[in-house]
Amino acid sequence: MNTYPPTITKEEINEMPQLSYANRRIEIVTTTEQLAAAIQVLEQEQWVGFDTETKPSFVKGVKNKVALLQLSTPQVCYLIRVNKLGIPPILSTFLAAAKPLKIGLSLHDDYRVLLRSCKFKPLGFVDLQKIIKKVGIEELGLQKMYAILFGKKISKAQRLTNWEAATLTPAQQEYAAIDAWACVDIYEKIKDEL
């Protein structure tokens, strides 16, 4: 059994090399045909990374809907532009399926925002925040979990950008892909110890 440090400081993370999404694919999904092809690939996996991005609101009481839903295998991340595509039945069916497992972080927040756009009963989800303590890690943020397990820093520079933009910048695409893919990476590293 591995012994991981239970916590890590921002200063320690800042000394680490930055995680890159190089040598993996990003596919932007804006049509039902692209979505069907993506779901076909995702259904072959045992588990996939899951995350969402929402355009930040700086006005009290104004809540935006999910703009982007990320689903990732170890090799490819699908960036599903739900602000353009909506949540078609094929996607809500996938989210309500027991398999593959969907690995994410702070999933309660994602469900709450997603349920504004569509009604589905989430099934087959694993929240890293609920299992990470079983391997001795006290940190609940993705950046800190990843740094403890892999010694690399995840940049958060794009977090508060406009996820409803007509075109996502390369920096936004990489940030979004890493957030979902890192969940797969973390799960694969700790799953045998759970």
N, C-alpha and C positions, 0 to 999 in steps of 0.2 A: 504494500500500500504506500502511495506517495504521501509525503508530508509537505503541505503547502503552507506558506506564511498566511495567517488568518487575515491580515490587513496589509495595505500598502499606502504610501503617501503620494501626493501629487508630485512632490520633488523627485521621488524615485521613478515615477512614470515618465516625467520629463526627460530623464537621462536615457530612456530606452529608445531604440530605433523605431521609426514609425511603420506601422503595418501597411502593406501595399496590397492591392487587389490584382497585381500583375499575374499574367498567365492563366487567368480565368475569364470567362465570358460574362458580359452583361447584355441582356436582351430587353429592350423596351417594348411593352405590350400595350397596344392601343386599339386592337380590333378583336372581335370574337374569334376569328380564325387563328390569330396569334395566341390568344388565350387557350383555345382548345389544344393547340400543339404543345404549349407549355404544360398544361395540366397532364397531358399524355406522358410527358417526360417525368414530371414530378410524382405521378402515381407509381412509377417504377422504383422509387426510393423507399428505404425504411423510415427515414426521417428527413425533414427539410427545415431550413431556417425560416423564421417568420418575423416580420416587423411591418410597421406602418409609419408613414410620415404625413403630417398635417400642417398646412400653412399656419404659421404662428399668428395669433391675434393679440394685438397690443391694446385692444379696447375691452374694458370690463364688460362681462356678460355676453360678448360675441364669441361663439364657438364655431370653428370651421369643421367641415366634414373631412374624412380621410381623403387625401389627394393621391397617395401612392401606397400600394401594398407590395411588399417584397417577399418573394419566396425563393429560397436558394438551396441548391444541391452543393456538394463540394466543388463542382466544376463550373456551374453557371447560376447566375442570379437573374430572375425575371422581375423586372420593375413594372408592375401593373398600374397603369395610369387610371385609377378608378375615378378621378375627377373628370376624365374624358369618356371612359368606357362604362362607368357605373359598376354595379356588382351583378353580372348576369347569373342565371341559375347554375351554370356549370361551376362558377366560382363559389357560390354559397354552398353548393353540394359538396365541393372539395373541402371547404372549411368545416362542414358538419360531419365529415367522414372520420372514422376512427383511425384509418391508416391512409397515408403515412402519418407518423407522428409529426406534429408541427412544434418546433422548438423555438421559444421566444423568451422575452424578458418583460416583466411587469405587464403580463397579458391582460389583466383586468382593465387597464387603461385602454389598450387596443380594442378589446371587445366593446367597451362603452362607446368609443368613438365610431367603430364600425356599425354598431347597431342603430346608429342614427341614419345610416344609408340602407341597411337591409336587415331583415329579421332572419336569424339562423341560430341554431343551438350549437355552440362550439363544442367539438368533440376531438379527441386525439391530440390535445395540446399539452405541452410540458413547459412549465414556467421555471426557468433557470433560478429565479430568486427563491423558489420553494425547495429546490434540491441542492443548491450549492453548499449549504452548511453541512451537509452529510459528508463532504470531503474536507471539512475543516476551514473553509473560506467564509469569512464574515461579511465581506464586501458584497453589495447587491447591485452595483452599477456595472454595465457591460465593460466599460473601459478598464475598471479596476480588476474585475474578474479575469479579463483577457491578459492584462499585464502580469498578474500573479501566475497564471498558468503557462504563458508563452513568452514572457519577457519582451513584449512589443506594445507600443502605444497606439491606440485608436484615436485618430484626430476627430474632434467634435466641432470643427470650424463651420461645417455646413448645416448644423442642426436647425438654426433659426432662419433659414433661407426660404424663398417662396417656392413651395412644392407644387403650386398650381401654375407655375410659369409655362408658357407655350412650349418651350423646349428646356429640358433639364441640362444643366452644364455638365461637362465631364467630371468636375469636382463633386457635384451633387450625386451623379450616378455612382461614383466610386464610394462615396460616404454611405449611400443607401444600401448598396450591395454588401459592403463590409458589415453593416449592422445586422443583416440577416445571415450572412455567411459565417460570421464570428460565432453566432449561436450554435450552428452545426459543429464548428470546430471545438467549442467548449464542451458540448454534449459528448462528442466522440472521445474527447480526452478523459472525461470523468465517468462515463456510463458504466464501465466495468467495476467501479468502486462503489456504485450506488446500491 
